[in-house]
Amino acid sequence: MNESQGELLSAPSRIVVRCPNWVGDLVMAVPALRALREGFPGAEIALLLKPHLAELMAGSPWHDRVIPLEIYGANRRRGRLGRAARELRAERFNLAVVLANSFSAAWILWRAGVPRRAGYARNGRSLLLTDRLPPPREGGVIAPAPMQRYYLDLVARLGCPSRGTELSLFVTAGENKEITERLAGAGFAETRPLVAVAPGASFGASKQYPPERFAAAADAVIEKHGGAAILLPGPGEEQEARAVAGAMRCRAAVIWPPVTLGPFKAALARSALLLTNDSGARHVAEALGVPHVVMMGPTDRRYSAMSERHAIVLRRDVPCGPCHLKICPLDHRCMTGIGPEEVAAAAETALARERA
């Protein structure tokens, strides 16, 4: 760091954060956003992220505004990234924090002319960054690390003090209103407690616990505690949710069309328990303090090891894992080895722990 860089960093007035693209990763970035606000309390902080993620961060005090990054889906076309960079240039940010690991995440902020750009030196983007942090490695290979710590280490490089790794999200009045209306429309206006089930995983089928096992575990909890189950599928996950609901003996409803992330937060916040795969839903539950049971298959647990205050994580150590493959080429033994009775027992433990 040279002297001029140090002077620039001492009081940035406009900060842009290129956020992670996945729900779970963004939730695990919250401690870093909290530290960034603590480190630069007088600066405007803008979050640059996928449009559908904006509701996830609604109500948070750690940023001032959101800039939707319209370069995905129908907007993925030639020249759109360059146009987005030109629009960012007009904002005249003087510090960029690149939490996303892709080359394009650093490129857009370099192209936007942000004079100070901090990020991890990986994926061939070192020359696009002014403040480079080497990623954690083991034996010369990038190693799995808890994502809260991964992001916190980056903002610590900028002098931001850590205020812990606890996750936190907020539910707005509008989000509560929408999910209240959706639940009432499904006949769940007064039902308590609710067992929420998030049966999907956008990563791929390898992360998905079998629907009939989700159903058996949810039935066991409801038969003991009363209430009902709500199925919360994401876009494209209706089939899995209906399979779970169809296999249940107890009262259950699929909330469909899928709620966006704001009402999804509100639905989890009023649930007694969440049963979920290793997906973004588990991190939302963690941030809201909702007890949850996670069936973890092909993922390395080290990535989320700091996100388990309210969780019980069930997994089977198998010779072929963790493989991080989207589709299991074998017999899905890492997931089928977890029985529904084990899930139900873990749910009881999670509920009892929260009451203690």
Rosetta blueprint (number, residue, H / E / L):
1 M L
2 N L
3 E H
4 S H
5 Q H
6 G H
7 E H
8 L H
9 L H
10 S H
11 A L
12 P L
13 S L
14 R E
15 I E
16 V E
17 V E
18 R E
19 C L
20 P L
21 N L
22 W L
23 V H
24 G H
25 D H
26 L H
27 V H
28 M H
29 A L
30 V H
31 P H
32 A H
33 L H
34 R H
35 A H
36 L H
37 R H
38 E H
39 G H
40 F L
41 P L
42 G L
43 A L
44 E E
45 I E
46 A E
47 L E
48 L E
49 L E
50 K L
51 P H
52 H H
53 L H
54 A H
55 E H
56 L H
57 M H
58 A L
59 G L
60 S L
61 P L
62 W L
63 H L
64 D L
65 R E
66 V E
67 I E
68 P E
69 L L
70 E L
71 I L
72 Y L
73 G H
74 A H
75 N H
76 R L
77 R L
78 R L
79 G L
80 R H
81 L H
82 G H
83 R H
84 A H
85 A H
86 R H
87 E H
88 L H
89 R H
90 A L
91 E L
92 R L
93 F L
94 N L
95 L E
96 A E
97 V E
98 V E
99 L L
100 A L
101 N L
102 S L
103 F H
104 S H
105 A H
106 A H
107 W H
108 I H
109 L H
110 W H
111 R H
112 A L
113 G L
114 V L
115 P L
116 R L
117 R E
118 A E
119 G E
120 Y E
121 A L
122 R L
123 N L
124 G L
125 R L
126 S H
127 L H
128 L H
129 L L
130 T L
131 D E
132 R E
133 L E
134 P L
135 P L
136 P L
137 R E
138 E E
139 G L
140 G L
141 V E
142 I E
143 A L
144 P L
145 A L
146 P L
147 M H
148 Q H
149 R H
150 Y H
151 Y H
152 L H
153 D H
154 L H
155 V H
156 A H
157 R L
158 L L
159 G L
160 C L
161 P L
162 S L
163 R L
164 G L
165 T L
166 E L
167 L L
168 S L
169 L L
170 F L
171 V L
172 T L
173 A H
174 G H
175 E H
176 N H
177 K H
178 E H
179 I H
180 T H
181 E H
182 R H
183 L H
184 A H
185 G H
186 A L
187 G L
188 F L
189 A L
190 E L
191 T L
192 R L
193 P L
194 L E
195 V E
196 A E
197 V E
198 A E
199 P L
200 G L
201 A L
202 S L
203 F L
204 G L
205 A H
206 S H
207 K H
208 Q L
209 Y L
210 P L
211 P H
212 E H
213 R H
214 F H
215 A H
216 A H
217 A H
218 A H
219 D H
220 A H
221 V H
222 I H
223 E H
224 K H
225 H H
226 G L
227 G L
228 A E
229 A E
230 I E
231 L E
232 L L
233 P L
234 G L
235 P L
236 G L
237 E L
238 E H
239 Q H
240 E H
241 A H
242 R H
243 A H
244 V H
245 A H
246 G H
247 A H
248 M L
249 R L
250 C L
251 R L
252 A E
253 A E
254 V E
255 I L
256 W L
257 P L
258 P L
259 V L
260 T L
261 L H
262 G H
263 P H
264 F H
265 K H
266 A H
267 A H
268 L H
269 A H
270 R L
271 S L
272 A L
273 L E
274 L E
275 L E
276 T E
277 N E
278 D L
279 S L
280 G H
281 A H
282 R H
283 H H
284 V H
285 A H
286 E H
287 A H
288 L H
289 G L
290 V L
291 P L
292 H E
293 V E
294 V E
295 M E
296 M L
297 G L
298 P L
299 T L
300 D L
301 R H
302 R H
303 Y H
304 S H
305 A L
306 M L
307 S L
308 E L
309 R L
310 H L
311 A E
312 I E
313 V E
314 L E
315 R L
316 R L
317 D L
318 V L
319 P L
320 C L
321 G L
322 P L
323 C L
324 H L
325 L L
326 K L
327 I L
328 C L
329 P L
330 L L
331 D L
332 H L
333 R H
334 C H
335 M H
336 T H
337 G L
338 I L
339 G L
340 P H
341 E H
342 E H
343 V H
344 A H
345 A H
346 A H
347 A H
348 E H
349 T H
350 A H
351 L H
352 A H
353 R H
354 E H
355 R H
356 A L
